[in-house]
Amino acid sequence: MATLTLSTLDKNYGAFHAVKGIDLAVNDGEFVALVGPSGCGKSTTLRMIAGLEDITGGDIRIGDRVVNDLPPRDRNISMVFQSYALYPHMTVAENMGFSLKIAGRDTATIEAAVQEAARVLDIEPLLERRPAQLSGGQRQRVAMGRAIVRDPDVFLFDEPLSNLDAKLRGQMRTEIKQLHARLGATVVYVTHDQIEAMTLADRIVIMKDGLIEQVGTPDEVFNRPASRFVASFIGSPPMNMTEATVTGGALQLDDGTTLPLPPGFSPAEGRRVVLGLRPDDIYPEGHGIHSEDGHAVDIRELPVNLSEPLGNETLLFTELGGQSWTARMLNPRNLRRGEVLRFHIDLSRAHLFDAGTGHTLRS
């Protein structure tokens, strides 16, 4: 395995600036996920690493080699595609060993590599089947096996689970995580699914408009988001947001509600800010769990506009500061539309962002 370093990596498509001079270092054996909305540049970045897209500027270094001008076959990378990209006329074993055959390896070496990858992925009984005889999850395992046999310096995954149903995606996430632990591989994984990123990655790279918004561990990007965009992108349901003005050392929401400043923040008087609070940190009456750190603030009674029972919990939708807010009730019960509940919020878990730039105000 090897390190991967991107230095001021740039990509233009005519007048469109798809990737804007990003810097990123992936450590040897690290699992890094690139996430962001459609068009943010994550797949373009992955394709430049793979050599499937020419770069406009900057450098890509794998280990101690600059690979800007090397064709994909000479970069010692393996890529797993969303569409699996299996040859329909070949057996599973032939698909897995094809790259080694093209590279001129002898039959014994190819068979040994295929058998070992099949053992790791538990697909040994499938080796004589063809892709049309496989389920979606089995095809994805074959695609991963084809990548493994090459023993690459870097594994690249391009939204590999997006074609699978929800249950199978969960199963495959577990298998990919176990596979990474077993191989100690250097992995760059592109996904639009934040759950995949949070559960699989050592670090997450969150992109927007061709730029990197934040790089951090799952805990860091969830609990200390660098911007309003990151805070709203990571987390499900997303973080509640409402604008406020700092007035008299407190927050004045646009509907007249006044809240104390969250601990750890000291914005200037008169500054326009965005208050962010996750649904988990809002405690509706009957919630079942209360804040114990002294920062829970009792706010006025609010009507329930909508509720979504999910079995082990219920999501509540109300309105605060002129914005719709979501709260999570961990002691679910039937709720009537319009029912009024008293809410507490845990300001020790709150975030403040600049209303103009969207950057966090946390020191």
WOCORWO-V611412 format. One record per residue. N is the residue number from 1. RES is the residue in one small letter. SS is DSSP state (hx for helix, st for strand, lp for the rest). PHI is phi in radians with two decimals (none if undefined). PSI is psi in whole degrees, -180 to 180 (NA if undefined). Layout:
N & RES & SS & PHI & PSI
N & RES & SS & PHI & PSI
This chain:
1 & m & lp & none & 173
2 & a & lp & -2.71 & 166
3 & t & lp & -1.40 & 161
4 & l & st & -2.31 & 128
5 & t & st & -2.26 & 126
6 & l & st & -1.88 & 127
7 & s & st & -2.15 & 117
8 & t & st & 0.73 & 47
9 & l & st & -1.23 & 130
10 & d & st & -2.33 & 144
11 & k & st & -2.55 & 123
12 & n & st & -2.00 & 141
13 & y & st & -2.00 & 88
14 & g & lp & 1.12 & -123
15 & a & lp & -1.44 & -10
16 & f & st & -1.55 & 123
17 & h & st & -1.67 & 97
18 & a & st & -1.39 & -40
19 & v & st & -2.28 & 128
20 & k & st & -2.01 & 70
21 & g & st & 1.16 & 49
22 & i & st & -1.48 & 152
23 & d & st & -2.12 & 134
24 & l & st & -2.74 & 137
25 & a & st & -2.13 & 123
26 & v & st & -1.88 & 124
27 & n & lp & -1.32 & 159
28 & d & lp & -1.04 & 124
29 & g & lp & 1.45 & 5
30 & e & lp & -1.55 & 147
31 & f & st & -1.86 & 112
32 & v & st & -2.06 & 131
33 & a & st & -1.88 & 133
34 & l & st & -1.74 & 122
35 & v & st & -2.27 & 161
36 & g & lp & 2.74 & 170
37 & p & lp & -1.22 & 166
38 & s & lp & -0.97 & 135
39 & g & lp & 1.49 & 8
40 & c & lp & -1.41 & -15
41 & g & lp & 1.89 & 1
42 & k & hx & -1.19 & -45
43 & s & hx & -1.23 & -36
44 & t & hx & -1.08 & -41
45 & t & hx & -1.07 & -44
46 & l & hx & -1.11 & -41
47 & r & hx & -1.19 & -31
48 & m & hx & -1.19 & -40
49 & i & hx & -1.06 & -40
50 & a & hx & -1.30 & -18
51 & g & lp & 1.55 & 11
52 & l & lp & -1.50 & -13
53 & e & lp & -2.26 & 135
54 & d & lp & -1.22 & 148
55 & i & lp & -1.61 & 151
56 & t & lp & -1.55 & -34
57 & g & st & -2.86 & 163
58 & g & st & 1.62 & -170
59 & d & st & -2.36 & 148
60 & i & st & -2.08 & 123
61 & r & st & -2.13 & 125
62 & i & st & -1.94 & 115
63 & g & lp & 1.12 & -127
64 & d & lp & -1.81 & 15
65 & r & st & -1.91 & 132
66 & v & st & -1.42 & 123
67 & v & lp & -1.95 & 16
68 & n & lp & -0.83 & -44
69 & d & lp & -1.82 & 8
70 & l & lp & -1.48 & 140
71 & p & lp & -1.20 & 161
72 & p & hx & -0.92 & -39
73 & r & hx & -1.16 & -21
74 & d & hx & -1.72 & 5
75 & r & lp & -1.62 & -8
76 & n & lp & 0.94 & 50
77 & i & st & -2.11 & 158
78 & s & st & -2.20 & 141
79 & m & st & -2.19 & 134
80 & v & st & -1.90 & 121
81 & f & lp & -1.66 & 160
82 & q & lp & -1.05 & -37
83 & s & lp & -1.59 & 5
84 & y & lp & 1.28 & -43
85 & a & lp & 0.98 & 47
86 & l & lp & -1.62 & 148
87 & y & lp & -1.38 & 118
88 & p & lp & -1.17 & -25
89 & h & lp & -1.54 & -4
90 & m & lp & -1.80 & 153
91 & t & st & -1.27 & 171
92 & v & hx & -1.01 & -46
93 & a & hx & -1.08 & -40
94 & e & hx & -1.20 & -40
95 & n & hx & -1.06 & -46
96 & m & hx & -1.16 & -35
97 & g & hx & -1.64 & 0
98 & f & hx & -1.07 & -43
99 & s & hx & -1.13 & -35
100 & l & hx & -1.22 & -36
101 & k & hx & -1.11 & -45
102 & i & hx & -1.08 & -33
103 & a & lp & -1.37 & -3
104 & g & lp & 1.52 & 17
105 & r & lp & -1.27 & 152
106 & d & lp & -1.32 & 161
107 & t & hx & -1.04 & -41
108 & a & hx & -1.10 & -41
109 & t & hx & -1.13 & -43
110 & i & hx & -1.12 & -47
111 & e & hx & -1.08 & -39
112 & a & hx & -1.15 & -42
113 & a & hx & -1.16 & -40
114 & v & hx & -1.16 & -43
115 & q & hx & -1.10 & -40
116 & e & hx & -1.17 & -44
117 & a & hx & -1.11 & -40
118 & a & hx & -1.11 & -38
119 & r & hx & -1.13 & -45
120 & v & hx & -1.05 & -39
121 & l & hx & -1.64 & 0
122 & d & lp & 1.02 & 47
123 & i & lp & -2.18 & 23
124 & e & hx & -1.00 & -38
125 & p & hx & -1.20 & -9
126 & l & hx & -1.72 & -2
127 & l & lp & -1.07 & -27
128 & e & lp & -1.68 & 1
129 & r & lp & -1.47 & 165
130 & r & st & -1.84 & 159
131 & p & hx & -0.91 & -36
132 & a & hx & -1.13 & -18
133 & q & hx & -1.63 & 7
134 & l & lp & -1.95 & 153
135 & s & lp & -1.36 & 171
136 & g & hx & -1.06 & -42
137 & g & hx & -1.14 & -38
138 & q & hx & -1.16 & -40
139 & r & hx & -1.08 & -39
140 & q & hx & -1.18 & -36
141 & r & hx & -1.12 & -40
142 & v & hx & -1.10 & -43
143 & a & hx & -1.08 & -39
144 & m & hx & -1.21 & -38
145 & g & hx & -1.09 & -41
146 & r & hx & -1.05 & -36
147 & a & hx & -1.23 & -40
148 & i & hx & -1.14 & -40
149 & v & hx & -1.09 & -22
150 & r & lp & -1.36 & -12
151 & d & lp & 0.87 & 58
152 & p & lp & -1.37 & 166
153 & d & lp & -1.29 & -35
154 & v & st & -2.42 & 134
155 & f & st & -1.68 & 134
156 & l & st & -2.06 & 129
157 & f & st & -2.09 & 125
158 & d & st & -1.94 & 92
159 & e & lp & 0.79 & 57
160 & p & lp & -1.24 & -18
161 & l & lp & -1.86 & 3
162 & s & lp & -1.20 & -20
163 & n & lp & -1.57 & 0
164 & l & lp & -1.72 & 157
165 & d & lp & -1.30 & 169
166 & a & hx & -1.05 & -44
167 & k & hx & -1.13 & -44
168 & l & hx & -1.21 & -34
169 & r & hx & -1.03 & -44
170 & g & hx & -1.07 & -42
171 & q & hx & -1.13 & -44
172 & m & hx & -1.21 & -32
173 & r & hx & -1.01 & -46
174 & t & hx & -1.07 & -42
175 & e & hx & -1.17 & -39
176 & i & hx & -1.16 & -40
177 & k & hx & -1.11 & -43
178 & q & hx & -1.14 & -38
179 & l & hx & -1.11 & -43
180 & h & hx & -1.11 & -42
181 & a & hx & -1.09 & -36
182 & r & hx & -1.29 & -40
183 & l & hx & -1.57 & -24
184 & g & lp & 1.10 & 36
185 & a & lp & -1.41 & 154
186 & t & lp & -1.48 & 122
187 & v & st & -2.26 & 134
188 & v & st & -2.05 & 123
189 & y & st & -2.21 & 118
190 & v & st & -1.70 & 132
191 & t & lp & -2.69 & 154
192 & h & lp & -1.71 & -3
193 & d & lp & -1.67 & 110
194 & q & hx & -1.14 & -28
195 & i & hx & -1.14 & -42
196 & e & hx & -1.03 & -46
197 & a & hx & -1.10 & -45
198 & m & hx & -1.16 & -38
199 & t & hx & -1.48 & -25
200 & l & hx & -1.73 & -38
201 & a & lp & -1.53 & 146
202 & d & lp & -1.28 & -41
203 & r & st & -2.38 & 151
204 & i & st & -2.03 & 134
205 & v & st & -1.90 & 115
206 & i & st & -1.77 & 122
207 & m & st & -1.96 & 151
208 & k & st & -2.66 & 128
209 & d & lp & 0.91 & 41
210 & g & lp & 1.39 & 5
211 & l & st & -2.11 & 158
212 & i & st & -1.58 & 120
213 & e & st & -1.43 & -39
214 & q & st & -2.84 & 146
215 & v & st & -2.16 & 128
216 & g & st & -3.02 & 173
217 & t & lp & -1.19 & 163
218 & p & hx & -0.93 & -40
219 & d & hx & -1.12 & -41
220 & e & hx & -1.15 & -46
221 & v & hx & -1.24 & -27
222 & f & hx & -1.40 & -45
223 & n & hx & -1.67 & -20
224 & r & lp & -2.36 & 61
225 & p & lp & -1.10 & 139
226 & a & lp & -1.39 & -15
227 & s & st & -2.67 & 165
228 & r & hx & -1.05 & -37
229 & f & hx & -1.09 & -48
230 & v & hx & -1.07 & -44
231 & a & hx & -1.07 & -37
232 & s & hx & -1.44 & -25
233 & f & hx & -1.43 & -38
234 & i & lp & -1.67 & 128
235 & g & lp & 2.00 & 138
236 & s & lp & -2.47 & 119
237 & p & lp & -1.09 & 160
238 & p & lp & -1.19 & 164
239 & m & lp & -1.07 & 138
240 & n & st & -1.27 & 139
241 & m & st & -2.32 & 137
242 & t & st & -2.66 & 142
243 & e & st & -1.40 & 153
244 & a & st & -2.68 & 166
245 & t & st & -2.09 & 137
246 & v & st & -1.33 & 115
247 & t & st & -2.38 & 121
248 & g & lp & 1.04 & 35
249 & g & lp & 1.29 & 18
250 & a & st & -2.40 & 177
251 & l & st & -1.79 & 124
252 & q & st & -1.83 & 107
253 & l & st & -1.29 & 162
254 & d & lp & -1.19 & -16
255 & d & lp & -1.67 & 8
256 & g & lp & 1.68 & -11
257 & t & lp & -1.13 & 135
258 & t & st & -1.96 & 131
259 & l & st & -2.24 & 148
260 & p & st & -1.13 & 157
261 & l & lp & -1.16 & 139
262 & p & lp & -1.10 & 144
263 & p & lp & -1.06 & 140
264 & g & lp & 1.65 & -4
265 & f & lp & -2.12 & 140
266 & s & lp & -2.50 & 63
267 & p & lp & -1.19 & 156
268 & a & lp & -1.20 & 152
269 & e & lp & -0.99 & 134
270 & g & lp & 1.48 & -4
271 & r & lp & -1.29 & 139
272 & r & st & -1.51 & 127
273 & v & st & -2.29 & 169
274 & v & st & -2.05 & 122
275 & l & st & -1.55 & 129
276 & g & st & -2.13 & 136
277 & l & st & -2.60 & 130
278 & r & lp & -1.34 & 151
279 & p & hx & -0.97 & -30
280 & d & hx & -1.17 & -20
281 & d & hx & -1.81 & 15
282 & i & st & -1.99 & 127
283 & y & st & -1.97 & 97
284 & p & st & -1.26 & 153
285 & e & lp & -0.92 & 128
286 & g & lp & 1.54 & 8
287 & h & lp & -1.05 & -43
288 & g & lp & 1.83 & -17
289 & i & lp & -2.33 & 139
290 & h & lp & -2.23 & 152
291 & s & lp & -1.16 & 140
292 & e & lp & -2.02 & 10
293 & d & lp & -1.81 & 9
294 & g & lp & 1.47 & 5
295 & h & lp & -1.91 & 10
296 & a & st & -1.33 & 128
297 & v & st & -1.95 & 130
298 & d & st & -1.42 & 119
299 & i & st & -1.89 & 169
300 & r & st & -1.10 & 163
301 & e & st & -1.14 & 138
302 & l & st & -2.28 & 146
303 & p & st & -1.38 & 148
304 & v & lp & -1.49 & 113
305 & n & lp & -1.39 & -30
306 & l & st & -2.84 & 148
307 & s & st & -2.35 & 148
308 & e & st & -2.19 & 99
309 & p & st & -1.25 & 129
310 & l & lp & -2.10 & 19
311 & g & lp & 1.60 & -80
312 & n & lp & -1.54 & -2
313 & e & lp & -2.79 & 166
314 & t & st & -2.30 & 133
315 & l & st & -1.59 & 132
316 & l & st & -1.95 & 141
317 & f & st & -2.09 & 123
318 & t & st & -2.33 & -165
319 & e & st & -2.38 & 133
320 & l & st & -2.56 & 135
321 & g & lp & 1.13 & 26
322 & g & lp & 1.35 & 8
323 & q & st & -2.16 & 151
324 & s & st & -1.26 & 132
325 & w & st & -2.11 & 144
326 & t & st & -1.94 & 134
327 & a & st & -2.17 & 155
328 & r & st & -1.96 & 123
329 & m & st & -1.80 & 116
330 & l & lp & -1.53 & -5
331 & n & lp & -2.06 & 73
332 & p & lp & -1.15 & 149
333 & r & lp & -2.68 & 167
334 & n & lp & -1.20 & 133
335 & l & lp & -2.18 & 140
336 & r & lp & -1.58 & 142
337 & r & lp & -1.05 & 129
338 & g & lp & 1.59 & -8
339 & e & lp & -1.08 & 138
340 & v & st & -1.72 & 129
341 & l & st & -2.20 & 153
342 & r & st & -1.57 & 137
343 & f & st & -2.04 & 145
344 & h & st & -2.02 & 148
345 & i & st & -2.19 & 143
346 & d & st & -1.68 & 98
347 & l & hx & -1.22 & -17
348 & s & hx & -1.18 & -17
349 & r & hx & -1.82 & 5
350 & a & lp & -1.43 & 162
351 & h & st & -2.23 & 148
352 & l & st & -2.17 & 135
353 & f & st & -2.21 & 150
354 & d & st & -1.17 & 131
355 & a & lp & -1.16 & -24
356 & g & lp & -1.54 & -55
357 & t & lp & -1.49 & -24
358 & g & lp & 1.43 & 0
359 & h & st & -1.36 & 150
360 & t & st & -1.12 & 148
361 & l & lp & -1.75 & 7
362 & r & lp & -1.22 & 133
363 & s & lp & -1.34 & NA
